[in-house]
Amino acid sequence: MKKHNFYAGPSILPQYTIKKTAEAVLDFAGTGLSLLEISHRSKEFQAVMDEAQALFKELLEIPAGYEVVFLGGGASLQFCMVPFNLLNKKAAYLNTGTWANKAEAEAKAFGEVVCVGSSKADNYTYIPKGFEANVPADAEYLHITTNNTIFGTELKKDPDVKVPLVADMSSDIFSRPVDVSKYDLIYGGAQKNLAPAGLTFVVVKTDALGRVERHIPTMLDYRTHIKAGSMFNTPPCVAVYGALETLRWLKEQGGVPAMQKKNIRKAEKLYNEIDRNKLFKGTVTCMEDRSLMNICFVMNDEYKELEEEFLKYATSQGMVGIKGHRSVGGFRASTYNALPEESVDALIEVMKTFERNH
């Protein structure tokens, strides 16, 4: 039976990436050595790093004056690295989910933090409206989390504010065009839409660095990693290679605009079924805030007792990873770039069949 991978992260990767990475694990670049054992200082791996950074810039149309660095530590380490490097006195944060909340809390150790909007009291079921007007003019940046994997909300356009933006784009990077020039920094864990777990990407405007008055430890200073070309310490080589193959695949597919069209089509199909099917309902209260990447839904109130039964049935039909996060319950279908439309169609058919049987 074909498996349909809806895990939120680590999550589905293109078969192209998996195949190419598996080949490199056996014999990397004709060296007769495995990617698992190659030196990151070898010319063969240096070529991987160079191409991955170049493709990242090309596909996101990153303007001059920005650098792409690959790090470890996950997006969670960036919750402190961002304010360590950018926050001198005051920053603004938009609280739209669990990870946004954690980022805001971490930043308070480095300076004044102004929360410009929060949907926490309503269990993060929408994106706060009008938050742009609440951003202080003297804030050094506004931090946003563009897609909220746990609660299924998404900011689908770059906010229009007069201060630089900083964004956690862990789960929607390369899913839609981004005006990078509005941002001082974009970061994310790669394990949702780009590469195997263990890699963190950072896109940073170089002239935004060096402005804080505090001492920054060497490993936490973005300038260290820019200067060393992401090789200051040993990078996660397999994950970087996986990212390269995904970036090559993205380019072959038509790049970010092509991905956006596919993602909109997949999401519309599944949301239409959730809205039509009498057994289910979406968890996001504002339709325009519904994520294209993480589609969250629950059983309608009168059918709550069928939740476990549906999960078992869906699993038996090859649906993998659709159980919702423990803080929300219900179900979550992550429809990242690599998820084929046929998987969405298969889940819809499972939902329709379950409805007919009940």
Stockholm file with secondary structure:
# STOCKHOLM 1.0

chainA/1-358         MKKHNFYAGPSILPQYTIKKTAEAVLDFAGTGLSLLEISHRSKEFQAVMDEAQALFKELLEIPAGYEVVFLGGGASLQFCMVPFNLLNKKAAYLNTGTWANKAEAEAKAFGEVVCVGSSKADNYTYIPKGFEANVPADAEYLHITTNNTIFGTELKKDPDVKVPLVADMSSDIFSRPVDVSKYDLIYGGAQKNLAPAGLTFVVVKTDALGRVERHIPTMLDYRTHIKAGSMFNTPPCVAVYGALETLRWLKEQGGVPAMQKKNIRKAEKLYNEIDRNKLFKGTVTCMEDRSLMNICFVMNDEYKELEEEFLKYATSQGMVGIKGHRSVGGFRASTYNALPEESVDALIEVMKTFERNH
#=GR chainA/1-358 SS CCCEECCSSSCCCCHHHHHHHHHHHHSSTTSSSCTTTCCTTSHHHHHHHHHHHHHHHHHHTCCTTEEEEEESSHHHHHHHHHHHHHCSSEEEEEECSHHHHHHHHHHTTTSEEEEEEECGGGTTCSCCTTGGGGSCTTCSCEEEESEETTTTEECCSCCCCSSCEEEECTTTTTSSCCCGGGEEEEEEETTTTTSSTTCEEEEEEGGGSSCCCSCCCGGGCHHHHHHTTTCSSCCCHHHHHHHHHHHHHHHHTTHHHHHHHHHHHHHHHHHHHHHHCTTEEESCSSGGGBCSSEEEEEECGGGGGGHHHHHHHHHHTTEESCBCCTTTCSEEEECCTTSCHHHHHHHHHHHHHHHHHC
#=GC SS_cons         CCCEECCSSSCCCCHHHHHHHHHHHHSSTTSSSCTTTCCTTSHHHHHHHHHHHHHHHHHHTCCTTEEEEEESSHHHHHHHHHHHHHCSSEEEEEECSHHHHHHHHHHTTTSEEEEEEECGGGTTCSCCTTGGGGSCTTCSCEEEESEETTTTEECCSCCCCSSCEEEECTTTTTSSCCCGGGEEEEEEETTTTTSSTTCEEEEEEGGGSSCCCSCCCGGGCHHHHHHTTTCSSCCCHHHHHHHHHHHHHHHHTTHHHHHHHHHHHHHHHHHHHHHHCTTEEESCSSGGGBCSSEEEEEECGGGGGGHHHHHHHHHHTTEESCBCCTTTCSEEEECCTTSCHHHHHHHHHHHHHHHHHC
//
